[in-house]
Amino acid sequence: MKYLLVKRFAFVIIFMMIASSCGQATVNPDPSATASPPAAATATEPLPEELTIERDVSFGSGSFVYTNPRTGLAELSSYQARLIISFEGSRDGQPQQWSTTYTMLTTGDPQARQLTIESTDASSPAEPVFLAEMDGLEYERQGENACEAVEIRVGDSLGDRFEPASFLSGVIGAEEAGSETVNGVTANHYTFDQSALGEQDLTESTGELWVASEGNYIVKYLLTRKGNADYFGEGIEGTLTLDYQLTDPNQPVTIQRPEDCPPGLVDAPLLPDASNVEKVPGALRYNTSTSVEEAAAFYQQEIPSLGWMLEGASEVTESAALLTH
């Protein structure tokens, strides 16, 4: 059942939504990043306006250049992307091994994303994280905790922060290695090493990537990067591996909000003089000087256009109105 409650001067729409619809977590995509932040400058020590660090860099000898790993994704109507980042080595002489898997489902119509993050680390076990975006909200659940929802902030969407392809390194000077069918997609194959990453004298790396012949998006990306404290930070050395796979491009993808997550934003019209509009999961609130009777009549007329149907007689008084739909 869905309920509509109208009050003079403080107009409130309260919905108990049963329709399907589908967070936010601060997760470090590369747990190997352990560098400490720089010490804060004192008030008497002004920061330099510009800092330039020059370093001679030689790139790969191949002809292929691909600097933006997110290329072509926006043109896909849907896809599933999985990235596994793993590390094996040592920190301060002690063995260290961990792995984090990011699995993202993306669809453009309706626009929605779903991301699960699973980590394995014997030294500090992490609970799985569920994130999703749909119906104007971002949902989050960590482990067995309750599912929470917040309105999506402009420029801070799930795709902006956690698109798996954005964690990949671009290449300059990769070598051509023929054409293959990978994950059901015809793709051009390329190989590269640390020079194509601009990491000469920093890492020993080997990599491969497959780029779709049509669409120019990455279908598969493999990278093994071996380094020491010069690359990973003080006291750390070992091998970092990235394994990225994109599957089901332009194929149907189903994203559903778990039943225990809050309902989506209420997509309902506003009265012409609406002010102080507040949207929260499952509710729309705003102030109006319109009378309760006029407000109720407005929503009785508009509700059918939303695909909802009124059930039974509406209850309208001088101070409140209840419309059940």
C-alpha positions as CSV (number, residue, x, y, z in Angstrom):
1,M,0.0,0.0,0.0
2,K,1.1,3.6,-0.6
3,Y,-0.1,6.6,1.4
4,L,-0.3,10.3,0.7
5,L,-0.5,12.6,3.6
6,V,-1.2,16.4,3.1
7,K,-0.8,19.1,5.8
8,R,-1.3,22.8,5.4
9,F,2.1,24.7,5.2
10,A,4.0,21.5,5.7
11,F,3.1,19.3,2.8
12,V,4.4,15.8,3.2
13,I,4.2,12.8,0.9
14,I,4.9,9.5,2.6
15,F,5.2,6.4,0.5
16,M,5.5,2.8,1.7
17,M,7.0,1.5,-1.6
18,I,6.9,-2.2,-2.6
19,A,8.4,-1.6,-6.0
20,S,12.0,-2.8,-6.7
21,S,14.7,-0.2,-6.8
22,C,18.4,-0.7,-5.5
23,G,25.6,3.2,-0.9
24,Q,28.5,4.5,-0.3
25,A,31.6,3.2,1.3
26,T,35.1,4.5,1.7
27,V,37.2,1.6,0.3
28,N,40.8,1.9,-0.7
29,P,41.0,0.3,-4.2
30,D,44.6,-0.5,-3.7
31,P,45.3,-1.5,-0.1
32,S,49.0,-1.5,-0.8
33,A,49.1,2.2,-0.7
34,T,50.7,2.9,2.6
35,A,52.5,6.2,2.2
36,S,52.0,8.6,5.0
37,P,50.5,12.0,4.3
38,P,52.9,14.9,4.3
39,A,53.3,16.9,7.5
40,A,51.0,20.0,7.6
41,A,52.6,23.3,6.9
42,T,52.5,25.9,9.7
43,A,50.7,29.2,9.3
44,T,54.1,31.0,8.9
45,E,55.2,28.7,6.1
46,P,53.3,29.5,2.9
47,L,52.9,26.6,0.4
48,P,54.7,27.0,-2.9
49,E,52.4,28.1,-5.8
50,E,53.7,25.4,-8.0
51,L,55.9,22.4,-7.6
52,T,57.5,20.7,-10.6
53,I,59.3,17.4,-10.5
54,E,61.2,16.5,-13.7
55,R,62.1,12.9,-14.5
56,D,63.3,11.4,-17.8
57,V,60.8,8.8,-18.9
58,S,61.2,6.4,-21.8
59,F,58.1,4.6,-22.9
60,G,57.5,1.4,-24.9
61,S,58.8,0.9,-28.4
62,G,55.4,-0.3,-29.8
63,S,52.9,1.7,-31.8
64,F,49.8,1.3,-29.6
65,V,48.8,4.1,-27.2
66,Y,45.8,3.8,-24.9
67,T,45.9,6.3,-22.0
68,N,42.3,6.2,-20.8
69,P,41.1,2.8,-19.7
70,R,37.5,4.0,-19.4
71,T,37.3,4.7,-23.1
72,G,34.1,3.3,-24.8
73,L,32.3,2.4,-21.6
74,A,29.8,5.3,-21.7
75,E,28.6,4.1,-25.2
76,L,27.7,0.6,-23.9
77,S,24.1,0.1,-22.9
78,S,25.1,-2.4,-20.2
79,Y,28.0,-4.6,-19.1
80,Q,29.6,-6.5,-16.2
81,A,33.1,-5.7,-15.1
82,R,35.3,-7.6,-12.6
83,L,38.6,-6.5,-11.3
84,I,40.8,-8.6,-9.0
85,I,43.7,-6.8,-7.3
86,S,46.1,-9.0,-5.4
87,F,49.4,-8.6,-3.6
88,E,52.0,-11.1,-2.4
89,G,55.2,-10.0,-0.7
90,S,56.3,-8.6,2.6
91,R,56.0,-5.5,4.8
92,D,58.8,-4.7,7.2
93,G,60.1,-8.2,6.7
94,Q,56.8,-9.9,7.5
95,P,54.8,-11.8,4.9
96,Q,51.9,-10.0,3.5
97,Q,49.2,-11.3,1.1
98,W,45.8,-10.0,0.2
99,S,43.2,-9.9,-2.6
100,T,40.3,-7.6,-3.3
101,T,37.6,-8.3,-5.9
102,Y,35.4,-5.6,-7.4
103,T,32.4,-6.7,-9.4
104,M,30.2,-4.0,-11.0
105,L,27.0,-4.3,-13.0
106,T,26.0,-1.3,-15.1
107,T,22.9,-0.5,-17.2
108,G,21.9,2.6,-19.0
109,D,18.1,2.2,-19.3
110,P,17.1,2.5,-16.5
111,Q,20.4,4.0,-15.3
112,A,21.7,1.9,-12.4
113,R,24.9,0.4,-11.0
114,Q,25.7,-2.3,-8.5
115,L,29.1,-3.0,-7.0
116,T,30.2,-5.7,-4.6
117,I,33.6,-5.6,-2.9
118,E,35.1,-8.7,-1.3
119,S,38.5,-8.7,0.3
120,T,40.7,-11.5,1.8
121,D,43.5,-10.5,4.1
122,A,44.6,-12.9,6.9
123,S,45.9,-10.0,9.0
124,S,42.7,-7.9,8.9
125,P,39.6,-9.7,7.6
126,A,37.2,-7.3,5.9
127,E,33.4,-7.6,5.6
128,P,32.0,-7.7,2.1
129,V,30.5,-4.3,0.8
130,F,27.4,-3.9,-1.3
131,L,26.9,-0.6,-3.1
132,A,24.2,0.3,-5.6
133,E,22.7,3.3,-7.4
134,M,19.2,3.6,-8.7
135,D,16.2,5.8,-8.5
136,G,18.3,8.8,-7.5
137,L,19.8,7.1,-4.4
138,E,23.0,5.4,-3.5
139,Y,22.7,2.3,-1.3
140,E,25.3,0.8,1.0
141,R,25.5,-2.3,3.2
142,Q,28.7,-3.5,4.8
143,G,28.7,-7.0,6.1
144,E,25.6,-7.8,8.1
145,N,24.9,-4.1,8.9
146,A,21.7,-2.4,7.9
147,C,21.3,-1.1,4.4
148,E,21.5,2.7,4.2
149,A,20.7,5.1,1.5
150,V,21.7,8.7,0.6
151,E,20.9,11.0,-2.4
152,I,23.5,10.7,-5.1
153,R,25.8,13.8,-5.1
154,V,26.7,15.5,-8.3
155,G,30.1,14.4,-9.5
156,D,30.4,11.8,-6.8
157,S,28.5,8.8,-8.3
158,L,29.5,5.2,-7.9
159,G,30.9,5.2,-11.4
160,D,33.0,8.3,-10.7
161,R,34.6,6.6,-7.7
162,F,34.7,2.9,-8.3
163,E,34.5,2.1,-12.0
164,P,36.8,-0.9,-12.1
165,A,38.5,0.2,-15.4
166,S,39.6,3.4,-13.7
167,F,42.0,1.4,-11.5
168,L,43.9,0.2,-14.6
169,S,47.1,1.9,-15.9
170,G,47.1,3.4,-19.4
171,V,49.9,2.3,-21.8
172,I,52.2,4.2,-24.2
173,G,54.0,2.0,-26.7
174,A,52.4,-1.4,-26.4
175,E,53.2,-4.1,-29.0
176,E,50.6,-5.5,-31.3
177,A,49.9,-9.2,-30.8
178,G,47.1,-10.1,-33.3
179,S,43.3,-10.3,-33.0
180,E,41.3,-12.8,-30.8
181,T,37.8,-13.4,-29.5
182,V,37.8,-12.7,-25.8
183,N,34.7,-12.9,-23.6
184,G,32.6,-13.3,-26.8
185,V,34.0,-10.0,-28.3
186,T,36.4,-9.6,-31.2
187,A,39.4,-7.8,-29.8
188,N,42.9,-6.6,-30.7
189,H,45.6,-8.0,-28.5
190,Y,48.6,-6.0,-27.2
191,T,51.5,-6.8,-24.9
192,F,53.6,-4.4,-22.8
193,D,56.1,-4.1,-20.0
194,Q,57.2,-1.5,-17.4
195,S,58.4,0.9,-20.1
196,A,54.9,1.3,-21.6
197,L,53.7,2.3,-18.0
198,G,56.5,4.9,-17.6
199,E,57.9,2.8,-14.8
200,Q,61.4,2.0,-15.9
201,D,63.8,1.5,-13.0
202,L,60.7,1.4,-10.7
203,T,59.1,-2.0,-11.5
204,E,59.5,-5.2,-13.4
205,S,56.2,-5.6,-15.2
206,T,54.5,-7.7,-17.8
207,G,51.1,-7.0,-19.2
208,E,48.5,-7.8,-21.8
209,L,45.3,-6.1,-22.9
210,W,42.6,-6.8,-25.3
211,V,40.6,-3.9,-26.8
212,A,37.3,-4.4,-28.6
213,S,37.6,-3.9,-32.4
214,E,34.2,-2.2,-32.3
215,G,33.7,0.2,-29.4
216,N,37.4,0.5,-28.4
217,Y,36.8,-0.5,-24.8
218,I,39.0,-2.9,-22.8
219,V,37.6,-6.4,-22.8
220,K,40.5,-7.9,-20.8
221,Y,43.6,-6.6,-19.0
222,L,46.3,-8.5,-17.1
223,L,49.2,-6.9,-15.3
224,T,51.9,-8.3,-13.0
225,R,54.0,-5.6,-11.3
226,K,57.0,-6.5,-9.2
227,G,58.6,-3.7,-7.1
228,N,60.2,-2.7,-3.8
229,A,60.0,0.3,-1.5
230,D,60.8,2.7,-4.3
231,Y,57.4,1.9,-5.8
232,F,55.2,0.5,-3.0
233,G,56.5,2.6,-0.1
234,E,58.8,2.2,2.8
235,G,59.3,-1.4,4.0
236,I,57.1,-3.0,1.3
237,E,58.2,-5.2,-1.6
238,G,56.4,-7.9,-3.6
239,T,54.2,-8.4,-6.6
240,L,50.9,-6.7,-7.4
241,T,48.6,-8.3,-9.9
242,L,45.6,-6.9,-11.7
243,D,43.1,-9.1,-13.5
244,Y,40.2,-7.2,-15.3
245,Q,37.4,-8.8,-17.3
246,L,34.5,-7.1,-19.1
247,T,31.6,-9.4,-20.0
248,D,28.0,-9.2,-21.4
249,P,28.4,-5.9,-23.2
250,N,25.1,-4.6,-24.4
251,Q,23.3,-7.6,-22.9
252,P,20.4,-7.4,-20.4
253,V,21.6,-6.7,-16.9
254,T,19.2,-6.9,-13.9
255,I,19.9,-4.8,-10.9
256,Q,17.6,-5.0,-7.9
257,R,17.4,-3.2,-4.6
258,P,17.6,-5.7,-1.7
259,E,14.3,-5.9,0.2
260,D,15.9,-4.6,3.4
261,C,17.2,-1.4,1.7
262,P,15.2,1.9,2.0
263,P,12.8,2.8,-0.8
264,G,13.9,5.1,-3.6
265,L,13.3,8.9,-4.0
266,V,9.7,9.9,-4.6
267,D,9.3,11.1,-8.1
268,A,6.2,13.2,-7.7
269,P,5.2,16.6,-9.1
270,L,5.4,19.7,-6.8
271,L,2.8,22.4,-6.2
272,P,3.7,25.7,-8.0
273,D,4.6,27.5,-4.8
274,A,6.7,24.7,-3.3
275,S,9.6,25.8,-1.1
276,N,12.2,24.2,1.1
277,V,12.0,21.0,-0.9
278,E,13.5,18.0,0.9
279,K,13.9,14.6,-0.7
280,V,14.8,11.6,1.5
281,P,14.4,7.9,0.9
282,G,10.7,7.1,0.6
283,A,9.5,10.6,1.3
284,L,9.1,14.1,-0.3
285,R,8.6,17.1,1.9
286,Y,8.1,20.8,1.2
287,N,6.3,23.9,2.4
288,T,3.3,25.4,0.6
289,S,0.7,28.1,1.2
290,T,-1.9,26.1,-0.9
291,S,-4.9,25.0,1.1
292,V,-5.2,21.3,2.0
293,E,-8.2,20.9,-0.2
294,E,-6.4,22.4,-3.2
295,A,-3.3,20.3,-2.5
296,A,-5.4,17.1,-2.3
297,A,-7.2,18.0,-5.5
298,F,-3.8,18.6,-7.2
299,Y,-2.5,15.1,-6.3
300,Q,-5.8,13.4,-7.0
301,Q,-5.4,14.7,-10.6
302,E,-1.6,14.0,-10.9
303,I,-1.4,10.6,-9.3
304,P,-2.9,8.7,-12.3
305,S,-0.1,10.1,-14.5
306,L,2.5,8.5,-12.2
307,G,1.0,5.1,-12.9
308,W,-0.6,4.8,-9.5
309,M,-4.3,4.3,-8.7
310,L,-6.2,5.7,-5.7
311,E,-7.8,3.1,-3.5
312,G,-11.0,3.9,-1.7
313,A,-12.2,7.4,-0.7
314,S,-9.7,10.1,0.2
315,E,-9.8,11.6,3.7
316,V,-9.6,15.4,3.5
317,T,-10.0,17.8,6.4
318,E,-9.0,21.4,7.0
319,S,-5.7,20.4,8.5
320,A,-4.7,17.2,6.7
321,A,-5.5,14.9,3.8
322,L,-4.8,11.2,3.4
323,L,-4.8,9.7,-0.1
324,T,-4.3,5.9,-0.3
325,H,-3.0,4.5,-3.6
